[in-house]
């Protein structure tokens, strides 16, 4: 079956992820319901405001569908998407999905004004390389437990990690003019 990538389109930067997937020539659709999610082989949960996204997931009764999807199919979570997928998150009004065993500190880099762009080091397909990391009110991965592995660092901080089905980034790869992380997600998950 050819991949069909869903982008959770409740709030946040979902349109930029769709542009990235479209540039790779892969069919995609915006997901706002369980029926739309069922059409997908992969899902992207974008950055945005994590409390708002989790509130909408609850109100639209998407939690169970997302949990079922993430236990067997691939999900990429960026920034707020990482928070939603994490096992433990500080100061969050809703329970995260717990699909990847990481502990997260929300907005760890500070307020909106503290956002920044810097080079990060990623390790994909057995090769280390540089990538432009766009950090907007970014979370920090404080801890990860096996089988989660680190795939990218900003200085000594893990900023890209994965388990069998889930790939998460504390930054916004959709805002870089570089499709390597989206391509890796499609090729390896």
C-alpha positions, 0 to 999 in steps of 0.5 A: 500500500502506498503511503498516505500521510495525515496531518492533524489539522486542529490547530498549529502549523499543519499547512507547512507540514502538508507542503513538505509532504506534497513536495515529496510527492506523497498523497496527504490529507488534513485529519480532523476525525477518526474516519479521516485518520483511518485513511492514513498510513502515517500521521504528523502531529504539528507544533502549536499550543499543546494544551489547546491541541489536547483539549481539541483531541478530547472534545473531538473524541480523537484520543482512542483513535490516536492511541490505536493508530500510534500503537501500530502506525507511524507518527511524527510529532514536532514541538507541541506534537512531541508533548502530546506523544510523550509519556510524562510532561510537566504542567499539562492540564490533560494527560499526554498520549504516552506513545513514546517514553520520554519526559518533557519540560514544556516551553523550556527555552522560554517565551515566544521572544526567546525563540531561535534558529541554530544548527543541530546535529542529526544522525539519520541513515548511519550518517551525521549531518547538520540541520537548521533547527527552528525552536519556537517556545520549544520543549526539552526532552529531559529523559528518554527510556529504551527503546527510545533512541536519540537521533539529533542534538542541539549542543548536549540536548536531545532534540530528535528521538524515536522508538519503533513507530514514533519520531519526535522533534523539539524543533520545527523541521517543516520551517527549514528548507530541508526535507530530510526529516520528513523523508526519513519519517516516510522511509523508516517508519 
